Amino acid sequence: MTEHFRSGDAVHAALAARRGLTRLARHEEDDFLLEVFTRVPPPARLVAQRERLA
């Protein structure tokens, strides 16, 4: 098994640079960083479509 190690900063930078993703939220403390990313643009779907009723 091959393991690949990256720092937390490297992971966050890679996600931020990824095409098709945008940062939705960010919370930072001295020893903690939380970021939430979403696809761009988020698919606009009706509830009926999402639930496969339409």
C-alpha distance matrix in Angstrom:
0.0 3.8 6.5 10.0 13.0 16.4 19.6 21.5 24.1 21.8 20.5 24.2 25.4 23.0 24.1 27.7 27.6 26.1 28.8 29.9 29.1 31.7 31.8 33.7 33.8 33.0 33.5 33.1 33.9 33.7 30.2 29.1 28.7 28.5 28.7 29.1 28.7 30.2 30.4 33.5 35.8 35.1 36.2 39.8 40.3 43.0 42.3 43.5 41.0 38.1 39.1 39.7 43.4 44.7
3.8 0.0 3.8 6.7 10.0 13.3 16.7 18.9 21.2 18.7 17.8 21.5 22.3 20.0 21.5 25.0 24.6 23.4 26.3 27.8 27.0 29.5 29.6 31.8 31.9 30.9 31.6 31.0 31.9 31.6 28.3 27.2 26.6 26.7 26.7 27.4 26.8 28.5 28.7 31.6 34.1 33.7 35.1 38.8 39.6 42.5 42.0 43.4 40.8 38.0 39.4 40.0 43.7 44.7
6.5 3.8 0.0 3.8 6.5 10.0 13.2 15.3 17.8 15.6 14.7 18.4 19.5 17.5 19.1 22.4 22.5 21.6 24.8 26.2 25.0 27.2 26.9 29.1 28.9 27.7 28.1 27.4 28.2 27.8 24.5 23.5 23.0 23.3 23.6 24.5 24.3 26.4 26.9 29.9 32.5 32.1 33.8 37.4 38.3 41.2 40.7 42.4 40.0 36.9 38.4 39.4 43.1 44.1
10.0 6.7 3.8 0.0 3.8 6.7 10.2 12.6 14.6 12.0 11.5 15.3 16.0 14.1 16.1 19.2 19.1 18.6 21.9 23.6 22.4 24.4 24.1 26.7 26.5 25.1 25.8 25.0 26.0 25.6 22.5 21.5 20.7 21.1 21.2 22.3 21.9 24.2 24.8 27.5 30.2 30.1 32.1 35.7 37.0 40.0 39.8 41.6 39.1 36.1 38.0 39.0 42.7 43.5
13.0 10.0 6.5 3.8 0.0 3.8 6.8 9.5 11.7 9.7 9.7 13.3 14.3 13.3 15.3 18.1 18.4 18.5 22.1 23.9 22.2 23.7 22.9 25.4 24.8 22.9 23.3 22.1 22.8 22.1 19.1 18.4 17.9 18.8 19.3 21.0 21.1 23.8 24.8 27.5 30.3 30.2 32.5 36.0 37.5 40.5 40.1 42.3 40.0 36.9 38.8 40.1 43.7 44.6
16.4 13.3 10.0 6.7 3.8 0.0 3.7 6.5 8.0 6.0 6.5 9.9 10.7 10.2 12.4 14.8 15.3 15.9 19.6 21.6 19.6 20.7 19.8 22.5 21.8 19.9 20.4 19.1 20.1 19.5 16.8 16.0 15.1 16.2 16.4 18.5 18.5 21.5 22.7 25.1 27.9 28.1 30.7 34.0 35.8 38.9 38.8 41.1 38.8 35.8 37.9 39.4 42.9 43.6
19.6 16.7 13.2 10.2 6.8 3.7 0.0 3.8 5.3 5.1 6.4 8.8 9.9 10.7 12.6 14.3 15.5 16.7 20.5 22.3 19.9 20.4 18.8 21.4 20.2 17.7 17.8 16.0 16.8 15.9 13.4 12.9 12.3 14.1 14.8 17.4 18.1 21.4 23.1 25.4 28.2 28.3 31.3 34.4 36.4 39.3 39.1 41.7 39.7 36.5 38.7 40.5 43.8 44.6
21.5 18.9 15.3 12.6 9.5 6.5 3.8 0.0 3.8 5.4 5.1 6.2 8.6 9.9 10.8 12.3 14.3 15.5 19.2 20.5 17.7 17.7 15.8 18.1 16.6 14.1 14.1 12.6 13.7 13.5 11.1 9.8 8.7 10.3 11.2 14.0 15.0 18.6 20.7 23.0 25.7 25.6 28.7 31.7 33.6 36.4 36.1 38.9 37.1 33.9 36.1 38.1 41.2 42.0
24.1 21.2 17.8 14.6 11.7 8.0 5.3 3.8 0.0 3.8 5.5 5.2 6.1 8.6 10.0 10.5 12.2 14.3 17.9 19.6 16.9 16.6 14.7 17.5 16.1 13.5 13.9 12.2 13.7 13.4 11.9 10.9 9.1 11.1 11.3 14.3 15.0 18.5 20.4 22.2 25.0 25.4 28.7 31.6 33.9 36.8 36.9 39.8 37.8 34.8 37.3 39.3 42.4 42.9
21.8 18.7 15.6 12.0 9.7 6.0 5.1 5.4 3.8 0.0 3.8 5.5 5.1 6.1 8.7 9.8 10.5 12.2 15.9 18.1 15.9 16.4 15.4 18.5 17.9 15.8 16.9 15.6 17.4 17.1 15.5 14.3 12.4 13.6 13.1 15.4 15.2 18.4 19.7 21.4 24.3 25.0 28.0 31.2 33.4 36.6 36.8 39.5 37.2 34.4 36.9 38.5 41.8 42.2
20.5 17.8 14.7 11.5 9.7 6.5 6.4 5.1 5.5 3.8 0.0 3.8 5.4 5.1 6.3 8.6 9.9 10.6 14.4 16.0 13.5 14.3 13.4 16.2 15.8 14.2 15.5 15.0 17.1 17.6 15.6 13.7 11.3 11.6 10.7 12.5 12.3 15.4 16.8 19.0 21.9 22.1 25.0 28.2 30.3 33.3 33.4 36.0 33.8 30.8 33.3 34.9 38.2 38.7
24.2 21.5 18.4 15.3 13.3 9.9 8.8 6.2 5.2 5.5 3.8 0.0 3.8 5.5 5.2 6.1 8.6 10.0 13.5 14.7 11.8 11.7 10.2 13.1 12.5 10.8 12.4 12.2 14.8 15.7 14.4 12.1 9.1 9.1 7.8 10.0 10.0 13.4 15.2 17.1 19.9 20.3 23.5 26.4 28.8 31.7 31.9 34.8 32.8 29.8 32.5 34.3 37.4 37.8
25.4 22.3 19.5 16.0 14.3 10.7 9.9 8.6 6.1 5.1 5.4 3.8 0.0 3.8 5.5 5.1 6.1 8.6 12.0 14.1 11.9 11.9 11.1 14.6 14.5 13.0 15.0 14.5 17.1 17.7 16.8 15.1 12.1 12.5 10.7 12.7 11.8 14.8 16.0 17.2 20.0 21.1 24.3 27.3 29.9 33.1 33.7 36.5 34.2 31.6 34.5 36.0 39.2 39.2
23.0 20.0 17.5 14.1 13.3 10.2 10.7 9.9 8.6 6.1 5.1 5.5 3.8 0.0 3.8 5.5 5.2 6.1 9.9 12.2 10.5 11.7 11.9 15.4 16.0 15.2 17.5 17.4 20.1 20.9 19.5 17.5 14.5 14.3 12.2 13.2 11.6 14.0 14.5 16.0 18.9 19.9 22.8 26.0 28.5 31.8 32.5 34.9 32.4 29.9 32.7 34.0 37.3 37.3
24.1 21.5 19.1 16.1 15.3 12.4 12.6 10.8 10.0 8.7 6.3 5.2 5.5 3.8 0.0 3.8 5.4 5.1 8.6 9.8 7.4 8.5 8.7 12.0 13.0 12.7 15.4 16.1 19.2 20.6 19.4 16.7 13.4 12.2 9.5 9.8 7.8 10.2 11.0 12.9 15.8 16.4 19.4 22.6 25.0 28.2 28.8 31.4 29.0 26.4 29.2 30.7 33.9 33.9
27.7 25.0 22.4 19.2 18.1 14.8 14.3 12.3 10.5 9.8 8.6 6.1 5.1 5.5 3.8 0.0 3.8 5.6 8.3 9.7 7.1 6.9 6.9 10.7 11.7 11.4 14.4 15.1 18.5 20.0 19.4 16.9 13.3 12.5 9.4 10.1 8.1 10.5 11.4 12.2 15.1 16.3 19.6 22.5 25.3 28.5 29.4 32.1 29.9 27.5 30.6 32.1 35.1 34.9
27.6 24.6 22.5 19.1 18.4 15.3 15.5 14.3 12.2 10.5 9.9 8.6 6.1 5.2 5.4 3.8 0.0 3.8 6.3 9.1 8.0 8.8 10.1 13.8 15.3 15.1 18.2 18.6 21.9 23.0 22.4 20.2 16.8 16.1 13.2 13.6 11.1 12.7 12.5 12.8 15.7 17.5 20.5 23.5 26.4 29.8 31.0 33.6 31.0 28.8 32.1 33.2 36.3 35.8
26.1 23.4 21.6 18.6 18.5 15.9 16.7 15.5 14.3 12.2 10.6 10.0 8.6 6.1 5.1 5.6 3.8 0.0 3.8 6.3 6.0 8.3 10.4 13.8 15.8 16.3 19.5 20.5 23.8 25.2 24.2 21.7 18.2 16.9 13.7 13.2 10.1 10.9 10.0 10.8 13.6 15.2 17.9 21.1 23.8 27.3 28.5 30.8 28.0 25.9 29.1 30.0 33.2 32.7
28.8 26.3 24.8 21.9 22.1 19.6 20.5 19.2 17.9 15.9 14.4 13.5 12.0 9.9 8.6 8.3 6.3 3.8 0.0 3.8 5.6 8.2 11.4 14.3 17.1 18.2 21.7 23.0 26.5 28.2 27.5 24.8 21.2 19.6 16.1 15.0 11.4 11.0 9.0 8.6 11.2 13.4 15.8 19.0 21.8 25.4 27.1 29.2 26.3 24.6 28.0 28.6 31.7 30.8
29.9 27.8 26.2 23.6 23.9 21.6 22.3 20.5 19.6 18.1 16.0 14.7 14.1 12.2 9.8 9.7 9.1 6.3 3.8 0.0 3.8 6.8 10.4 12.5 15.8 17.6 21.2 23.1 26.7 28.9 28.1 25.1 21.4 19.2 15.6 13.6 9.8 8.3 5.6 5.1 7.7 9.7 12.0 15.2 18.0 21.7 23.3 25.4 22.6 20.9 24.4 25.1 28.1 27.2
29.1 27.0 25.0 22.4 22.2 19.6 19.9 17.7 16.9 15.9 13.5 11.8 11.9 10.5 7.4 7.1 8.0 6.0 5.6 3.8 0.0 3.8 6.8 9.1 12.1 13.9 17.4 19.4 23.0 25.3 24.6 21.4 17.7 15.4 11.8 9.9 6.1 5.4 4.5 5.5 8.4 9.6 12.6 15.7 18.4 21.8 23.0 25.6 23.1 20.9 24.3 25.5 28.4 28.0
31.7 29.5 27.2 24.4 23.7 20.7 20.4 17.7 16.6 16.4 14.3 11.7 11.9 11.7 8.5 6.9 8.8 8.3 8.2 6.8 3.8 0.0 3.8 6.2 9.3 11.2 14.9 17.1 20.8 23.3 23.1 20.0 16.2 13.9 10.1 8.5 5.4 5.5 6.4 6.3 8.8 10.0 13.6 16.0 19.0 22.2 23.3 26.2 24.1 22.0 25.3 26.9 29.6 29.1
31.8 29.6 26.9 24.1 22.9 19.8 18.8 15.8 14.7 15.4 13.4 10.2 11.1 11.9 8.7 6.9 10.1 10.4 11.4 10.4 6.8 3.8 0.0 3.8 5.8 7.4 11.1 13.4 17.2 19.8 19.8 16.6 12.8 10.6 6.9 5.9 4.4 6.5 8.9 9.7 11.8 12.2 15.9 18.0 20.9 23.6 24.3 27.5 25.8 23.3 26.4 28.4 31.0 30.9
33.7 31.8 29.1 26.7 25.4 22.5 21.4 18.1 17.5 18.5 16.2 13.1 14.6 15.4 12.0 10.7 13.8 13.8 14.3 12.5 9.1 6.2 3.8 0.0 3.8 7.1 10.6 13.7 17.3 20.5 20.5 17.1 13.6 10.8 7.5 5.4 5.3 6.3 9.5 10.3 11.7 11.2 14.9 16.4 19.0 21.4 21.8 25.2 23.9 21.4 24.3 26.7 28.9 29.0
33.8 31.9 28.9 26.5 24.8 21.8 20.2 16.6 16.1 17.9 15.8 12.5 14.5 16.0 13.0 11.7 15.3 15.8 17.1 15.8 12.1 9.3 5.8 3.8 0.0 3.8 6.9 10.2 13.7 17.1 17.3 14.0 10.7 8.0 5.6 5.1 7.2 9.4 12.9 14.0 15.5 14.8 18.4 19.8 22.1 24.2 24.2 27.7 26.8 24.0 26.5 29.2 31.4 31.9
33.0 30.9 27.7 25.1 22.9 19.9 17.7 14.1 13.5 15.8 14.2 10.8 13.0 15.2 12.7 11.4 15.1 16.3 18.2 17.6 13.9 11.2 7.4 7.1 3.8 0.0 3.8 6.6 10.2 13.4 13.8 10.7 7.4 5.7 4.4 6.5 9.1 12.1 15.5 16.8 18.6 18.2 21.8 23.4 25.8 28.0 27.8 31.3 30.3 27.4 29.9 32.6 34.9 35.4
33.5 31.6 28.1 25.8 23.3 20.4 17.8 14.1 13.9 16.9 15.5 12.4 15.0 17.5 15.4 14.4 18.2 19.5 21.7 21.2 17.4 14.9 11.1 10.6 6.9 3.8 0.0 3.8 6.9 10.5 11.0 8.1 5.9 5.1 6.4 9.0 12.2 15.4 18.9 20.4 22.2 21.5 25.0 26.5 28.6 30.5 30.1 33.6 32.9 29.8 31.9 34.8 37.1 37.9
33.1 31.0 27.4 25.0 22.1 19.1 16.0 12.6 12.2 15.6 15.0 12.2 14.5 17.4 16.1 15.1 18.6 20.5 23.0 23.1 19.4 17.1 13.4 13.7 10.2 6.6 3.8 0.0 3.8 6.9 7.9 5.8 4.5 6.3 8.4 11.8 14.7 18.2 21.5 23.0 25.0 24.6 28.2 29.9 32.1 34.1 33.7 37.2 36.3 33.2 35.4 38.2 40.6 41.4
33.9 31.9 28.2 26.0 22.8 20.1 16.8 13.7 13.7 17.4 17.1 14.8 17.1 20.1 19.2 18.5 21.9 23.8 26.5 26.7 23.0 20.8 17.2 17.3 13.7 10.2 6.9 3.8 0.0 3.8 5.5 5.0 6.3 8.9 11.8 15.1 18.2 21.7 25.1 26.7 28.7 28.2 31.7 33.4 35.4 37.3 36.7 40.2 39.4 36.2 38.2 41.1 43.4 44.5
33.7 31.6 27.8 25.6 22.1 19.5 15.9 13.5 13.4 17.1 17.6 15.7 17.7 20.9 20.6 20.0 23.0 25.2 28.2 28.9 25.3 23.3 19.8 20.5 17.1 13.4 10.5 6.9 3.8 0.0 3.8 6.0 8.2 11.6 14.5 18.0 20.9 24.5 27.8 29.4 31.6 31.3 34.8 36.6 38.8 40.8 40.2 43.6 42.7 39.5 41.4 44.3 46.8 47.8
30.2 28.3 24.5 22.5 19.1 16.8 13.4 11.1 11.9 15.5 15.6 14.4 16.8 19.5 19.4 19.4 22.4 24.2 27.5 28.1 24.6 23.1 19.8 20.5 17.3 13.8 11.0 7.9 5.5 3.8 0.0 3.8 7.1 10.4 13.7 17.2 20.0 23.7 26.9 29.0 31.3 30.7 34.1 36.2 38.1 40.2 39.4 42.7 41.7 38.3 40.1 42.9 45.5 46.7
29.1 27.2 23.5 21.5 18.4 16.0 12.9 9.8 10.9 14.3 13.7 12.1 15.1 17.5 16.7 16.9 20.2 21.7 24.8 25.1 21.4 20.0 16.6 17.1 14.0 10.7 8.1 5.8 5.0 6.0 3.8 0.0 3.8 6.7 10.2 13.5 16.5 20.2 23.5 25.6 27.9 27.1 30.4 32.5 34.3 36.4 35.6 38.9 37.9 34.5 36.3 39.1 41.7 42.9
28.7 26.6 23.0 20.7 17.9 15.1 12.3 8.7 9.1 12.4 11.3 9.1 12.1 14.5 13.4 13.3 16.8 18.2 21.2 21.4 17.7 16.2 12.8 13.6 10.7 7.4 5.9 4.5 6.3 8.2 7.1 3.8 0.0 3.8 6.6 10.2 13.0 16.7 19.9 22.0 24.2 23.7 27.1 29.2 31.2 33.5 32.9 36.2 35.1 31.8 33.9 36.5 39.2 40.2
28.5 26.7 23.3 21.1 18.8 16.2 14.1 10.3 11.1 13.6 11.6 9.1 12.5 14.3 12.2 12.5 16.1 16.9 19.6 19.2 15.4 13.9 10.6 10.8 8.0 5.7 5.1 6.3 8.9 11.6 10.4 6.7 3.8 0.0 3.8 6.8 10.0 13.6 17.0 19.2 21.3 20.4 23.7 25.8 27.6 29.8 29.2 32.5 31.4 28.1 30.1 32.8 35.5 36.4
28.7 26.7 23.6 21.2 19.3 16.4 14.8 11.2 11.3 13.1 10.7 7.8 10.7 12.2 9.5 9.4 13.2 13.7 16.1 15.6 11.8 10.1 6.9 7.5 5.6 4.4 6.4 8.4 11.8 14.5 13.7 10.2 6.6 3.8 0.0 3.8 6.5 10.1 13.5 15.5 17.7 17.0 20.4 22.7 24.8 27.2 26.9 30.2 28.8 25.7 28.1 30.6 33.3 34.0
29.1 27.4 24.5 22.3 21.0 18.5 17.4 14.0 14.3 15.4 12.5 10.0 12.7 13.2 9.8 10.1 13.6 13.2 15.0 13.6 9.9 8.5 5.9 5.4 5.1 6.5 9.0 11.8 15.1 18.0 17.2 13.5 10.2 6.8 3.8 0.0 3.8 6.9 10.5 12.8 14.8 13.6 16.9 19.1 21.0 23.4 23.2 26.4 25.1 22.0 24.4 26.9 29.5 30.2
28.7 26.8 24.3 21.9 21.1 18.5 18.1 15.0 15.0 15.2 12.3 10.0 11.8 11.6 7.8 8.1 11.1 10.1 11.4 9.8 6.1 5.4 4.4 5.3 7.2 9.1 12.2 14.7 18.2 20.9 20.0 16.5 13.0 10.0 6.5 3.8 0.0 3.8 7.0 9.4 11.6 10.9 14.3 16.9 19.1 21.9 22.2 25.2 23.4 20.6 23.4 25.5 28.2 28.5
30.2 28.5 26.4 24.2 23.8 21.5 21.4 18.6 18.5 18.4 15.4 13.4 14.8 14.0 10.2 10.5 12.7 10.9 11.0 8.3 5.4 5.5 6.5 6.3 9.4 12.1 15.4 18.2 21.7 24.5 23.7 20.2 16.7 13.6 10.1 6.9 3.8 0.0 3.8 6.5 8.3 7.2 10.5 13.2 15.4 18.4 18.9 21.8 19.9 17.3 20.3 22.2 24.9 25.0
30.4 28.7 26.9 24.8 24.8 22.7 23.1 20.7 20.4 19.7 16.8 15.2 16.0 14.5 11.0 11.4 12.5 10.0 9.0 5.6 4.5 6.4 8.9 9.5 12.9 15.5 18.9 21.5 25.1 27.8 26.9 23.5 19.9 17.0 13.5 10.5 7.0 3.8 0.0 3.8 5.8 5.5 8.4 11.6 14.1 17.5 18.6 21.0 18.6 16.4 19.8 21.0 23.9 23.5
33.5 31.6 29.9 27.5 27.5 25.1 25.4 23.0 22.2 21.4 19.0 17.1 17.2 16.0 12.9 12.2 12.8 10.8 8.6 5.1 5.5 6.3 9.7 10.3 14.0 16.8 20.4 23.0 26.7 29.4 29.0 25.6 22.0 19.2 15.5 12.8 9.4 6.5 3.8 0.0 2.9 5.2 8.1 10.8 13.9 17.4 19.2 21.6 19.1 17.6 21.3 22.3 24.8 23.9
35.8 34.1 32.5 30.2 30.3 27.9 28.2 25.7 25.0 24.3 21.9 19.9 20.0 18.9 15.8 15.1 15.7 13.6 11.2 7.7 8.4 8.8 11.8 11.7 15.5 18.6 22.2 25.0 28.7 31.6 31.3 27.9 24.2 21.3 17.7 14.8 11.6 8.3 5.8 2.9 0.0 3.8 6.2 8.3 11.7 15.1 17.3 19.6 17.2 16.1 19.8 20.7 23.0 21.8
35.1 33.7 32.1 30.1 30.2 28.1 28.3 25.6 25.4 25.0 22.1 20.3 21.1 19.9 16.4 16.3 17.5 15.2 13.4 9.7 9.6 10.0 12.2 11.2 14.8 18.2 21.5 24.6 28.2 31.3 30.7 27.1 23.7 20.4 17.0 13.6 10.9 7.2 5.5 5.2 3.8 0.0 3.8 6.2 9.1 12.4 14.0 16.6 14.4 12.8 16.5 17.7 20.1 19.3
36.2 35.1 33.8 32.1 32.5 30.7 31.3 28.7 28.7 28.0 25.0 23.5 24.3 22.8 19.4 19.6 20.5 17.9 15.8 12.0 12.6 13.6 15.9 14.9 18.4 21.8 25.0 28.2 31.7 34.8 34.1 30.4 27.1 23.7 20.4 16.9 14.3 10.5 8.4 8.1 6.2 3.8 0.0 3.8 6.0 9.7 11.7 13.7 11.1 10.0 13.8 14.6 16.9 15.8
39.8 38.8 37.4 35.7 36.0 34.0 34.4 31.7 31.6 31.2 28.2 26.4 27.3 26.0 22.6 22.5 23.5 21.1 19.0 15.2 15.7 16.0 18.0 16.4 19.8 23.4 26.5 29.9 33.4 36.6 36.2 32.5 29.2 25.8 22.7 19.1 16.9 13.2 11.6 10.8 8.3 6.2 3.8 0.0 3.8 6.9 9.6 11.8 9.8 9.6 13.2 14.1 15.6 14.2
40.3 39.6 38.3 37.0 37.5 35.8 36.4 33.6 33.9 33.4 30.3 28.8 29.9 28.5 25.0 25.3 26.4 23.8 21.8 18.0 18.4 19.0 20.9 19.0 22.1 25.8 28.6 32.1 35.4 38.8 38.1 34.3 31.2 27.6 24.8 21.0 19.1 15.4 14.1 13.9 11.7 9.1 6.0 3.8 0.0 3.7 6.4 8.1 6.1 6.3 9.8 10.5 11.8 10.6
43.0 42.5 41.2 40.0 40.5 38.9 39.3 36.4 36.8 36.6 33.3 31.7 33.1 31.8 28.2 28.5 29.8 27.3 25.4 21.7 21.8 22.2 23.6 21.4 24.2 28.0 30.5 34.1 37.3 40.8 40.2 36.4 33.5 29.8 27.2 23.4 21.9 18.4 17.5 17.4 15.1 12.4 9.7 6.9 3.7 0.0 3.8 5.3 5.1 6.3 8.6 9.6 9.8 8.7
42.3 42.0 40.7 39.8 40.1 38.8 39.1 36.1 36.9 36.8 33.4 31.9 33.7 32.5 28.8 29.4 31.0 28.5 27.1 23.3 23.0 23.3 24.3 21.8 24.2 27.8 30.1 33.7 36.7 40.2 39.4 35.6 32.9 29.2 26.9 23.2 22.2 18.9 18.6 19.2 17.3 14.0 11.7 9.6 6.4 3.8 0.0 3.8 5.4 5.0 6.1 8.4 8.4 8.9
43.5 43.4 42.4 41.6 42.3 41.1 41.7 38.9 39.8 39.5 36.0 34.8 36.5 34.9 31.4 32.1 33.6 30.8 29.2 25.4 25.6 26.2 27.5 25.2 27.7 31.3 33.6 37.2 40.2 43.6 42.7 38.9 36.2 32.5 30.2 26.4 25.2 21.8 21.0 21.6 19.6 16.6 13.7 11.8 8.1 5.3 3.8 0.0 3.8 5.5 5.2 5.9 4.8 5.3
41.0 40.8 40.0 39.1 40.0 38.8 39.7 37.1 37.8 37.2 33.8 32.8 34.2 32.4 29.0 29.9 31.0 28.0 26.3 22.6 23.1 24.1 25.8 23.9 26.8 30.3 32.9 36.3 39.4 42.7 41.7 37.9 35.1 31.4 28.8 25.1 23.4 19.9 18.6 19.1 17.2 14.4 11.1 9.8 6.1 5.1 5.4 3.8 0.0 3.8 5.4 4.8 5.9 5.1
38.1 38.0 36.9 36.1 36.9 35.8 36.5 33.9 34.8 34.4 30.8 29.8 31.6 29.9 26.4 27.5 28.8 25.9 24.6 20.9 20.9 22.0 23.3 21.4 24.0 27.4 29.8 33.2 36.2 39.5 38.3 34.5 31.8 28.1 25.7 22.0 20.6 17.3 16.4 17.6 16.1 12.8 10.0 9.6 6.3 6.3 5.0 5.5 3.8 0.0 3.8 5.4 7.7 8.5
39.1 39.4 38.4 38.0 38.8 37.9 38.7 36.1 37.3 36.9 33.3 32.5 34.5 32.7 29.2 30.6 32.1 29.1 28.0 24.4 24.3 25.3 26.4 24.3 26.5 29.9 31.9 35.4 38.2 41.4 40.1 36.3 33.9 30.1 28.1 24.4 23.4 20.3 19.8 21.3 19.8 16.5 13.8 13.2 9.8 8.6 6.1 5.2 5.4 3.8 0.0 3.8 5.5 7.9
39.7 40.0 39.4 39.0 40.1 39.4 40.5 38.1 39.3 38.5 34.9 34.3 36.0 34.0 30.7 32.1 33.2 30.0 28.6 25.1 25.5 26.9 28.4 26.7 29.2 32.6 34.8 38.2 41.1 44.3 42.9 39.1 36.5 32.8 30.6 26.9 25.5 22.2 21.0 22.3 20.7 17.7 14.6 14.1 10.5 9.6 8.4 5.9 4.8 5.4 3.8 0.0 3.8 5.6
43.4 43.7 43.1 42.7 43.7 42.9 43.8 41.2 42.4 41.8 38.2 37.4 39.2 37.3 33.9 35.1 36.3 33.2 31.7 28.1 28.4 29.6 31.0 28.9 31.4 34.9 37.1 40.6 43.4 46.8 45.5 41.7 39.2 35.5 33.3 29.5 28.2 24.9 23.9 24.8 23.0 20.1 16.9 15.6 11.8 9.8 8.4 4.8 5.9 7.7 5.5 3.8 0.0 3.8
44.7 44.7 44.1 43.5 44.6 43.6 44.6 42.0 42.9 42.2 38.7 37.8 39.2 37.3 33.9 34.9 35.8 32.7 30.8 27.2 28.0 29.1 30.9 29.0 31.9 35.4 37.9 41.4 44.5 47.8 46.7 42.9 40.2 36.4 34.0 30.2 28.5 25.0 23.5 23.9 21.8 19.3 15.8 14.2 10.6 8.7 8.9 5.3 5.1 8.5 7.9 5.6 3.8 0.0
